[in-house]
Amino acid sequence: MTAPRSHPALPLLLAAVAALAGCGGGDGDSPAGHPPEDPPAASGPPYAPALACASLAARGFSPAQLTLPSGGATVSEAVDVAADAEGNALGAYCRVRGVIKPVNAGSPDINFALNLPLRWNGKTIHFGGGGFNGRLIDGTETIRFGPADKPAPLALGYATYGDDSGHQSGSITDGKFAANDEALSNYGGQSLKKTRDVAAQLVRAYYDMAPRHAYFLGTSTGGRDALAHIQRWPTDYDGVIANEPALNYSGTRLSNVALGRALYANGGAGWLNVAKTLMVQNTVKQACDKLDGAVDDIVSNVESCRLLNASNLAAMRCPSGADEGDHCLSAAQLATIRTLEAPLEFSSYRLANGVERAGGYNILEGALVAGPYTSRDLGTRRVPGNPATSADANMYVTGDQWVKYFVTRSATFDTLGFDPQNPGAYTARVQAVSAITDATDPDLRPFLSRGGKLIMLHGLADEVISPNSTIDYYQRVVATVGQEAVDKGIRFYTVPGMGHGTGVFIPNWDSLAALEGWVEQGLPPGTPVAADAVAATYGRTRPLCQYPAWPKYRGSGSLDAAVNYSCVQETGDPLACPNLPAAVTRYKGGNTLGEELTVTVDPASLRYTVTIDASLQRAAGTVREGSLRAQTTCAYASDEGGAVYMFGAGGVLQGGVLPASGGGFEPLLAFATTFENTGSPTVFNPVAAIYDLIGVHHGAGGTAAAYKAAGRLRNAGTFQLCRDPVTGGFMTYDAACTSTAKGYITYNAARGAFDLLATAPADPASTTGGTPAGSMVIGLVNGNAVPLQLVRESATSYGMRLYAPQQSLASGAADGVYAVAGTGARNLEATLSGATLDLDGGTMAVAYDTPVPGVAQAGTSGNDHFLFTHGILGYASGTGSTAIFATGVRH
C-alpha cells in the first residue's frame, strides 16, 4: 500500500473531530468544496491515504453523528483491493461495506458501500439507485450514458459510494418494503443523507482531509435521488447529474394506475397486443419522422408531431368502433392510447409542492412500448394478475405495487378499483406518500446560490418516466428562481428517440467531464455532441439540445453527423400545407389506366370530386366524391380505396381514384395549371422538346408492363416516340429510330386536354387524319411543361406515360423526400439522397444519366429507373406481370 501522507495538523484535526462528535455536531464535515480548517495540500492530487484500510473495519458511528434519526452505523468490512487483483480494472482501492441501523426494531437496515482509491483525486461521487431499489449500489459503476471508453469514476480516482435505499430485495419492482414507515422514509431520501453523512466522515478519516468537491450522479430513481438531495440538503454537493429523473414519483405511479384501468376495464376491451402497439408506433413514425428534415427513425420535432395526434388517432380507428383486427384500434383501445398520451390532471387534490398533474407519455410522438428497442410492453393478457406480474403491462406492475404497499398497505387490494383522480378515503395518504417520496420542490435557490450546478437529461421517448413531468418541473424552477439563476446553474437536455435507457437513440457523452468543467473551472456546458449507443446505428452523432430546442437537419450532408444539425425551437403545424389552394380549384390529369379526369378540391370543406372525362373502362361523366383528412404536411387520406392525396409545389396533385371494378385505387397525377392551345394558328413552341418517357402499359388481360422510351414533341404538335430495338426501353432520341410511334395532338377545349391521334410509323410527320389513341395533358408546374400521355388505344392497350426533358440529371438535383403512389394501390415513401434511393425501406444505389441523359438507374439489375421533372418523380421497375409504376411528389 502507498505510504500514508504525513500531515502536520493531524492531532489538532482529530481533536476537532472528536469534539464535534461529542457535542452532536453533525457529520464532522464542512460544506462540500469548502474545507476551511484543512490547509491546502502541498502537492495537489492524487492524494494518498492517511490511514491503513483495515483500520476502518468495525468503526462505529453513534446516532448523534448522523443528521437524521438512526440506530447508528457500523463498518462491517474494510479490505484492500490490489490494482492487479483478478477481475479488477478500477485501480487499487480500499473496499468498505457497512450497515446503518434503523431507529425502530423490525425496520430493515441500510446497507452502504464506499470505495476509497489509493490515488485519490480529492473528490467524491454519490451514486443514486433505480426502481424500487433494494439492491446495493456499490459505487464501482461507470458513468450512465457516458463515453464507451471512459473508465469508471473509481478508476479515475474518485471516492465513490452508494446504498440500497434502506431495504433488501432481489427485484427493483418489489414494493413490499413500503409497508414499513421507516423503510419508506429511507427510500424517499433519508437513506441518501444517512449514507452521505457516514461516507463523508470515513473519507475524511481515511485521507485526513475533506473532499475538494462532492458530486451526485443518478438515473431514474437515482435522478430523483439527486434532485431530492439538493432540495432537502443543498450544501452537501457541488454538482449533480439527474438523468431521466423520476422526480414526480407519486404522479408517475398514479398515471401507471390510470393506464392499467384503461387497459383492463370491461374485460380488457382497451388492451393492445404487440401487433396493435407496433401499428400505433409505425403510424406515428410515418407521420412524424420527417418533421425534423431527416428520415432517420427518430422523431425529433416532438411538439409539431403532437399537433398530429387527432389525425393519427383518426387514421388508426376501426370504422365500426369495435375491434376489427390488428390493423386498427377500437374505441376502447383509442381511449387507452389517449390515457397513455395525456397528462393526468389532479383536479380534486394536489400532490406535494402543489403539483397538479403527472406528465403523459409521448406514445404519439415517438415513444416505443413494443418492438426490439424496448423490453417494456403492455403485457400479454387482457386480464391482469393480482398482484400484477411480468405478463401484465410494465407500467401497471409498478403502479399496482405502489397502491398495495405505499398507499393502502393491503397486499390483496384490487388496484383497478383505485381511482387516481379521486382516491377518496386514501387522498390524505397519497399526499403524505408524495411528501415523502417526490422531488418536486422548485425552489433550488439554496443550492444554486452557493454555486451548485445541476445537469438534467431526459429522453423524449421515455416509456417509464414521463419527460413531460421533468419539463413541467423545469418550467416551475424557472418560474420560482428566475431564468438568470437557471442559466447560471442548470442545464436541461432533452433527447429525441431516447427511451428509458432504451429507444432508437441512446446518447453517450461525458456528462461528468461537463460537470467538472462547470464546477471546477467555471466553464458552463454548451451544446455537447452525443454518440449513439444503439447497436444498429452505433456511432452516429447528434447535438444534445437544451430544452426547448431540438436537432433539426440542415438539409445536406450525412444524416449521421451532428455537424449537419442545428438546435432550433421551431414548432409548426405539420398539417398546414402551403400548397393547398386558397379557393376551389380544378386539377386536370389522368390515371395509370389511361383515364383522363378532372379533380376538384374545396380547401374549406376538404371535399373533392373526381370526374372521369374520357375512359375505356367506364362512361365519361362518372363522378366520385369524398373527403380529405389531413395526415401530415400536404398529405391527406381520401375515400378512394386508401389513396393518399398529396399537394405538391407548383400546383401538382397526386392521388388515386377507385377503379371501375374491384377495390384499391388507381394512381392519378393532375395539374392546377395546364398548357392550352386555343389560338389560331396553334403554337406548340413553349412545350416542344426532346423527352424521356416512363410509365405503365396494360396489354391483353390487363397485364402491366413498364414503359420506357424517348420522344419528341414538335412545334407543329406532332410527336414521335422511339424505343431501343434490343431492350425495348430507353434510348437517345433519333428521328430515324426503327421502333417508333408517331402522331399529333390537337386541343379539345370542351375537355381541357389534347386529343392524341396516331399516324402510321412510315408516314412523315402529319397533323391530319390518324386514329384516336388517347389524350395528353400538359401540366405547367411553375411555368414548366410536364406532358402526361394517357394511352387509350383499345381494350387491350392502355396506360400512362410521364415525360421529362432528355437532358443531364445531376446528382443531388432531385434530392428530397417523396410521397409515392404506385400501381397495386400502394402508398409509399421514397428518399433520394445523392447516389442512394430508399424506396419503401429498400435502399438502392443510383447511377445518373444511365442509360441515357435524364434517366437514373436504381440498383444493378437494369430494370429499375426513374425520371425527375419539376418536383415529380416517375419510377418504373420490372417487366411483364411483375412490373410496377409509381409517381412521387417531393415534399
N, C-alpha and C positions, 0 to 999 in steps of 0.2 A: 504494500500500500504506500502511496505517496506520503512522505513525512508531513506531519501537521505544520501549519504555518504558525510561527511564533507571533503572539500579539501582546504588546507591552501593557495594554489596558485590560487584559483578561480578568485579573482579580476584581477590579472595580466593576466591570460589566456583570460578572457572575453575582457579585453582591447586589447590584441594582436589580437583576432579575429576581433574586431571592426576595428582596424587599417588596417588589411589586406583587409577587405571588402571595406573600404573607398577608398583604392587606386587601387581597381580592381585586387587584388592579388590572384584570383582563388577561390578555394572552402574552403580555410582555413584549409586544412588537409595536413599533411606531407605525403610522400610516404608510401605506405602500409607497415606495420610492422616496421616503423621507426619513432616513435613519440618523437624526442629528447627533445622537450620542456616540456613533461609530466614526472614528477618524477615517478618512479615505484610505483605501488600500494603496500601498506604495507602488505596486506594480500593475494593478488592474487585473482583469480576468485573464486566464482562468484562475479561480481561487481554489486552494486546497483545503481539505477538512482540518479542523482544529481538534477533533476527537477521533477515536477509533470507532468504526461502525458498531462493533459488538457492545460498546459502552451505552448504546441507545436501547439495547434489549432490556425488557422488563421495566423501562422507565414509565412512571405513572404521572397522571395529571389529576389534580383534585377538581371537583365541580367548580370551585371558585376560579380556576384557571381558564375556564371556558365562559364566553359571554352569555350563552344560553343555558338554561337548566339542563343538567345531565347527571349521570351517575359517575362522572369522571371517565378517564381514558387510560388505557394501558398499551404499551408496545409489547406485542407478543413475539416478534421476530425482528432481528436486525442482523443481516448477514452480508458479507462482501460477495459481489459477483464480479469475477475477473473478466477483463476485456476479452480474453481468449477462451472463456467458458463455452462449452458446447451449446450451440444454438443462440449465442448472444451476439447481436450486432449493434448493441447500444453503448459500447464502451464500458469501462469499469465503473461500478456504482455500488452504493450501499442500499440494499433492498430492505425496506421497513414495512412491517404489517402490524396492524393493531386493531383495537376494539374501543369504541366509545359506548359506555354502558347507558341504559335508559334510566329515567327517573323512576318509572313505575315497574315493579316486578311484573313479569309476564309480557312486557313490551320487548320487541326484538332489539338486538344490538345494532350499532352502526359499525360495519367493517370498513377500515380505511387502508389505503396503500400509499406509500411515499417512496420515491426513488431519489437518492442523493448522489449525483455524479462526483467522481473523484476530481475531475477537472470542471469546476463549476463556473458558469458564465455570470453568476451573480443574480440570476433571475429565476422566477418560479412560474409554473403553469398549473392551474387547477383545471382538470377535465370534468365536464358535465356528463350526465348519464343519458339513458334512452328509454323510451316506452314507459312502462311502469317500474323500470329498473329492477332491483332485486339481485343484480349481478355486480360484482366488484369491478369498478373502473380502476385499473391498476396503474395508469399513467405511462404505460410503455407504447401507447398507440402513436400512429403517425398523425399528421395534420389532416383533418377531414377536408376532402376536396382539395388537398394540397398537391403540389407537383409530384409526379410519379416517382421521381428520382431523389426527392428530398428526404433525408434521414428523419427519424422521429425526433421530437424535441429533446428527449432524454439523451440521445446520441449527440445532440448539438450542445449539450452542457446545461440544459435546464434541469432544475429540481422539479419533479412532477408529482402530482398526487391526485387522488380521486377516492370515491367511496361507493357503497352500494345503495345509497339513499335511505338506509335505516331499516332494511328488511332483506330477506334472502328468498330467492325463488329461481327456478330453472327456466322461467318464461317471462319475457318482458310484457306479456299481455295478461298476466295474472294479477288481479286486483284485490285478492283476499286480504292482503295486509292492511288495507284502508279501513277495515272494521275496527282496527285499534287506533285510538286517538293519537297516541304519541308517534306511532309509525306513520300515520297520515301527516302529522305536522312535520316530521322529519322529511318525508317525501316532498312536502310542499316547499321546502327550502331550508329547514333548520339543520338538516344533516350537513348541508354545504358550509354553513357558518361554523358548526362544531368541528368539522374536518379541517377547515381552514385554520381555526384557532390552534388546533393541535399541530398541524403541519408547520405553521409559522414558527412555533416555539422549537420544534425539532430542527428545522432549517437553521434557526439562529444558534441553537446549541451546537450543531454539528460543524458549522462554518465559522462560528464566533462572529457573525455579523448578520444584519438584516438584509434581505434581498434589495438590490438596487431597483428592480422593477418586478411587479407581480401582474400576471395575466390570467384570464379565464377564457377557455375555449369550450364551446358546447354546440351540439347539433340536436335538433328536435326537442325532446325533453331537456337535453343539455343546453339548447339555446334558450329555453325558458329559464333553466337554472342560472345562466349567465345574466339574464335581464333581472330575474328575481334578486340576485345578489346585489347588483348595483342599485336597485331600487330601495332595498332594505338596509344594506351596509355599504354605502357609497365610497367609503375611504379604503376599502380592502384591496381594490385592484386599480391599476393604472389604465388598463385597456382590456376590452373583452371582444370576443367574436361570437356572435349568435347566428348560427346557420339554421334556416328553416325552423324558427323557434315556435314551440307550442305554447305561446305566451297567453293566449285566451283559452286556457286549459279547459275550464268548465264549459265555455261556449262550444269548444270543439266536441266535447263528449255529448252535449245536448244535441248538436247537429248530427252526430252519429246516431243517436236515438231517433231523431226525426227521419233520417234516411231509412232506418230499419222499419219504422211504421209505414213509410211509403212503399217499401219493397214487399212487406209481408202481410199487409192488411188484406182482408177478403180472400184468404186462402192463397196469398201470393200473387194476386192479379197484377200487381205492379212490378213484379220481379223480372229482371232481364237476364237471359242466359248470355254466354260468351259471344255467340254469333250476333245477337242483337246489339250487345255493347260495342262490338267491333264495327257494326254498321253505323252506330252513332259516331264513333271516333273517325271513321273514314269519311262520313258526310261532312264533319267539321273540317277535316284536313283538306278535302276537295274545295271547300268554300273559302278557307282562311289561310292556307299555307302561302298562297301567292300574294297576300296583302302586304307583305314586307318587301316585295320585289324579287324574292328568291324562293324558288320551289325547292325546298331542302328538307322537307318533313318537319320543319319547326314552325309553329305558329308564333310569330314574334309580335305582330301587331294585334295584341290581345284585345285592346279596347275597341278597335274598329271591328274585330271579329265578333265582339259581344253584341254589336248592333245587328248582327245577322241571326241572333237567336230565334226570333219569331219565324223567319223564313226557313231556317234549318229545321226547326221543330215541325213546321207545316209540311215540309218535304218528306219527313220521316213518318208522318201519320198514316196509319192504316185507314183507307177510305171509310170503312164501316164503323170505325171506332173500337172494334173488337180486335182480338189478336188474330192476325191473318198469316202469321209465319215470321220467319227471321228477317224478311226484307223490309219490315215496317214495325211501328210501335202502336200499341193500343192506347186508348185514352188514359188508362191507369199507368201504363209504362211511361207515357209522356209526362204524367204527373210526377213520377219518380225522378225523371231527369230534371224537371223543374225544381224539385225539392233539393236535389244534389247541387244544382247550379245556384240557386237563390240564397241570399243571406237569410239566416234565421233571426227574426226580429223578436225581441223580448218586450212586448208592449205592456204586460201586466206586472212586471217586476224588473229589477236591474241586477246585474252581477257586480262584483267588486269593482271599485273605482268608476262606477257609473256606466259600465259597459252595457250597451243597449242591443247588441247583436253579435252573432258569430258569422264570419265571412263564409260565403258559399264557395264551392269548388268549381274550377274552370273546366268542367266536363264539356262545355260547348265552345271552349276556346283552346283546346289542345291537351288537356289533362287526360291521362290514359289510366283506365281501371281494368283493362283486359289486354291480352296480347303479350308479345315477347318482351316488352320493355318494362313490365312490372309483374310482381308476384301477388299483388293485392287486387282482388277482383270482387265481384258481387256474389260470390258463392256458387254452389252447385245445386241448391234446392230451394223450393218455393216456401217451405215451412221451416223456420229456424229451430234449432235446439234450444232447450232451456236448462242450463246455460248455452249460449251460442258457442259454436266451435269453428274450426277452420273450414268446415263445409259451408259456413254462412259468410255473408259479406264482411270483409275485413274490418271496415269501419264500425259495423254493428257489434262485432265481438268486443271491441274496447268500450263502446257505449254501454253494452249490457253489463260488463264488469263494473263500470263506473256507477251505474244505477244500483246494482246489487250491493256493492261494498262501500262506496264513498257516500252514498245518499241514504238508501233505505236500510242498509245493514241487514238485508234479508237475502240469503243465498238462493231462495226459491222464488223470489219476486219475478213476476212476468213483466219484463221491461217494455213489451209492446203496449202495456196499459198505462205507461208513464207518458204524460203529455209535456214535452219540453217547453212549450209556450205558456202552459198553465199547470205548474206542478202541484197546485192545490196545497194540501197539508204539508207537502215536502218543500214548499217555496223557501222557507227560512233556512232549512238545512242546505239547499242548493246554494243559497247566498253565503252561508257560513263556510261551506267547502270552497266556494270561489275565493273567499278572502284568504283561505289557507294556501291554495294551490296556484292561483293565477298570478301572472307577472304583467299586469296591465296598468300600473301606476305611470302616468305620462310625465310626472314631474321629476325629470332627471337633473334638475339644477344642482343638487348637492354633489352629484358625480361629475357633471360637466364643469362646474365652477372651479374645481380643483385640478382641471386639466385632463380629466378622464376622457378616453376615446372609445367609441363603440363602432364596430363594423357589423352590419347585419346583411345577410344574404338569404334570398328565398326564391325558389323555383316557381314560376308562374303556372307550371303544370303539376304542382304538388297534389297528390291524391290522398294524402294522410292529414296534413296540417294545412289549412287554407292560407294561401298567400294573401288573400284579401283581408284576413284578420290582422296580419302583420302590417299591411298597408294602412288599415284603419288606425292601428296603434301609432305608426309613424306620423300620420296626419295629426293625431291627438298630441303627440310630443311637440310637433312644430307649433301647434296652437297654444301649447302650455309654456314652452320655454323660448319660443321665438325662432325665426329662421336663421338669424345670425348665430345664435348659440348652436343650433343644429349643424350649420355649415362648419363651425369650428370643431365640433366634436363627434359628429355622426356621419357615417357613410352607409347608405342603404342601397344595395344592388339587387335588382330583380332579374331572373334568368329565364328567358323563354325556352320551352321544351324540357325544362328540368322538373322531374317529379321529386318524390321524397327519397333522394338518393337513387332515383330511377330515371326513366324517361329517355327521350331521343337525344338529349344533350346533357351531359354531366360535366360541369366545369372543373378543371384542375387549374388552380392558381395559387400563388404563395401569399395567402392571407396573413400568415404570421409575419412574414417579412414586411408586408404593408403596415401592419400594426406596429411593429418595432420601429420602422422608419418614422411613423407619425408620432409615437410617444417619445422616442429617444432622440430623434433628430429634428422633429418639427416639420416633417415632410408629409403633408396630407396626401392620401391616395387620390389618384385622378380617375382615369378610365383604364383599368387593367385589362389585359388580354388573357382569356381563359382558353385552354386546350381541351377538346372533347375527350372524355374517358370512355365513351361507349365503343364497344369493340368494332361494330360495323363502320363507324365513322371516326375512328380513333385518330386524334391529332389535328382535326380541323379546328379552326380557331374563331372566336367571336369576341368582340369587346364586351366587357361587363359594364352595363349602363346603369347609372344611378337613377333610381325612381324619380320621376315617371317616364324617363326616356327608355327607348328600346332600339335594338340594332336594325337599321334599315339598309338594305343592299343599295350600293351606289349606282348600279346598273351595268357595270362592266367589271371584268376580272374574275378570278376564281371565286366560286361560291364558298370555298373552304378557308378563305384567308380573311382574318379580321380587318386587315387594312382596307378591304373593299366594302366596309360597313360604316355607317355613321350612327351615333346615338342621337335620336330625334324624339320629339314629343308630339309628333303629329297624330291626330285621331280624326279620321274622316269617315263619312258614311259610305261603306262599301257598296251600298245599293244605289248611290247617286251616280247615275250614268250620264256622262257628258255627251254621249252620242244618241241618247233618247230624243226623238224630235219634240219640239215645243208645241206642235199642233198636230191635228190628224194628218197623217202622211201616207201616201201610196208608194209602195215599192214594187218595181217591175222586175221579173226574173223568171226562173224556171227551176225544175227539179230533175233528179237523176233518171227519171223515166222519160225525159224529154218533154214533159208537160210545161206549157207556157202559163204563167199565172201572175196574179196581182195580189199583193198582201197590203191590207190597210190596217194601220195601227193607231189607236186613240191613246195618247200618253196619259190622259187624265184618268180614264177608267181602266186602262191596261187591257182593253178588249181588242180583239183582232178578227179580221176575216181574211180567208184565202179564197180567191175566186179563180177557178180554172178557166183560162181564156182559150186554150187550144190543147187537144189531147187525143191520143189514140185509145186511151183506156176508159174514158168517161165523157159525158156530154159537156160541151162548152157551157159555161154559166153555172156549173156546180159550185156551191159555196160551202165552205167550212167556217165555223165560228168558234171562238173560245176566249179564254182569259190567260193573261200572262201573270206569273207570280215571281217576284224578284228572288234570285238565288244569291248572286254575288255581282261584282261590278259588271253592269251591262248584260248579264246573263239572266234569262227568265225561263222558268218552266212553263210549258204550254199544255194544251189539251190534245195535242197531236201525237198520240201514241208514245209519249215520252220525249218528244223533241224539245231541245233547249233552243230558245231564240237568243241570238247574240247580235247586239247592235255595235257595229264597228265604226271606226272613224271614216269620215268622208261619205256617210250615207249608205253604208253596206249593211245588209241584213242577212244573217244566216239562220236557218231554222229547219223546219220539216213540215210535211203535210201527210195526213193519213192517206194511204193509197186507196185506190178504187175498191180493192178487196183485201181482206186479211188485216193483220194488226201492225204494230210498229209505225214507222214513219219513213217517208222518202225525203232525203236531204234536199233543201232548196237554197238557192242563192238569189238575192234580189237587190235592187239599187233604187235609192230615192231619186236620183237624177240619171237620166239616160240620154244618149245621143239620138236626136230626132232629125229627120231629113225631109222636111215638108216643102222646101223651096223648089223653085224651078229655074234653072236646071238643078238637079240634085248634085250635091258635092259631098264626097267621102274623104276628102283630104285630111280632116282632123283626126280620123281614126285609121287611115291607111297605113300599113306597116307590115313587116315580116314577123311572124309569131311562132312560138312553140305552143302546142296544144296538148292537154292532158284531160282525160275523162273516163267515162264508162260507156260501153256499148252493149246493148242487150240483143241477143240473137234468138234463134229458134228455141222455144220452151222457156224463154226468159233468161237463158244462160248469160251471165255477165262476163265481159272481158275488159281488161284495161285498154284504154285507147291512148296512143302516144303518137304524135305526128308533128310536122312542120307545116306552116301555111302562110299564105299572103292574102291580104285584103287590099285591093287596088283602089285608086281614086275614083274609078267608074262604078265601084260597088261590086265588081267581080271578085271571086275568090278562087284559090287553088290550094288543095291540101296534098301533102307528099308524105309517104311512109317509106321507111327503108325497106327495099325489096327482100332483104335477107332476114332482118329481125322483125319486120313489121312494126317498127317503133320510130323513135326519134331519128332525125337526120338534119343536116344543114340544108336549108331550103334551096331547091334547084328547080327552076321553071321547066326543065326538061326531065323531071323525075318520071319514072315509069309507073310506079304505084301511086296513082294520083286520082283526085276527085276534083271536079270543077262545078262552078255555078255562079249565081249572083244573088244579091239581096235587094229588096225593094220595100220601102217603108209602108206600113199599114197603119194609118192614122187611127182607125177605129180601135185597134188593139194596143197601139203604142209600142209596136215592135216591128221588126223587119221580117217579111216573108222570105223564106230561103227556097230557091229553085235550083235544082241540079241539072247540069247540062252534060252532054257526052264528053268523056275524057279526051277523045281525039279532036274535039272541036276547039277552035280558038276561043279566047275569052268572049263571052256573049252576054248581052243584057236583055235578050228576048227569048221567048219560048221556055223550054225547060220543064222539069217535073217537080211539083211541090215535094219538099223533103224536110220540112220543119220550119224553124224560125230562128232569129238571132236577136238577142237583147244586148245592146252595147251600153254597159254602165259607165257613168262618168264619176270617178272617185277623185274628189278634189280636182276636177277638170281632166283627169287622165282616163283614157279609154280602156275598158276591160270588157272585151267581147265574150259573150256566153252563147254558144251554139246549142240549140235544142233540136235534136235529131228525131224526126218522125217520118221515116220512110215507109214503114209498113208494120204490121203486127209482129213481125219477127226482126225488125231493125229499128231500134230507137235508143236514145241515151242523151248524154250531156257532155259538152266539151268546154273547158276553160282555156282562154287564150292569154298568153303572156309574151311580151316582146322577146324576140330571139337576139338577145344581147347579153354580154357577160354579166353573171351574177356573182358579185364579190362576196367572199366570206365575211360574215358579220352584218351584211346589208339587210338580211331578213331576220336577224336575231329577235327573239321575243317568245312570249307565251301565247299559244293559240287555243281557242275553243274550236273543237273539231266535230263536224257532223259527217258520219260515214254511212255508206251502204250497209245494209244489215241492221238499220235502226240503232246505230251506236253513237253515243256522245262520248267523246274522248278529249284528252288534253295533250297538246304537244308543246315541247320546249325546244327551240332551236338556239343553240349557243355555239357559234363558230363552226367547228368541224364535227359537232355532235348533235344528233336529233334524238330526243326522248319522246317516244310515242306510246302512250298507254303503258308506261312503266318499262318499256323495252328501249334500250339505247343502241343507236346505230351511228357508225362513223359516216361523215358526209364528204363527198368529193364534188366540188363545184365545177360547173361547165363540163359535165360528163353525162352523156356522150357528146353533147353539143352545147354551145353557149346558151346560157339562160336556164339550163336543166341541171339539177343537182341529183346525184345518185346517193341513196341511203343504203348503207350496208355493202356487202361484197357480192351478192348474188346477181346483181344486174337487173333485177326485176322491180326494185323499189326506187321510184323517182318522185321529185316534186318540183313544182314551179312556184315562183313568187311574183305577185304583181300588186303593188299598192296596198299592202296590208292583208292580202288574201293569199293563202297557200292552197295549191291544188296538189293532191297526193294520190298516186296510183301504185298498186302493188299486185304482183302475181299475174297469172294468166288463167284462162278457162274459168271453171266454176269456182276457183279459189280467189278470183280477182276481187279487190276492193277498191273503192274510190272514195275520197273524202275531200271536203273543203275545210279550211280553217281560217278563222278571222283573228287577227292579232289583237290582244287586249292588254 
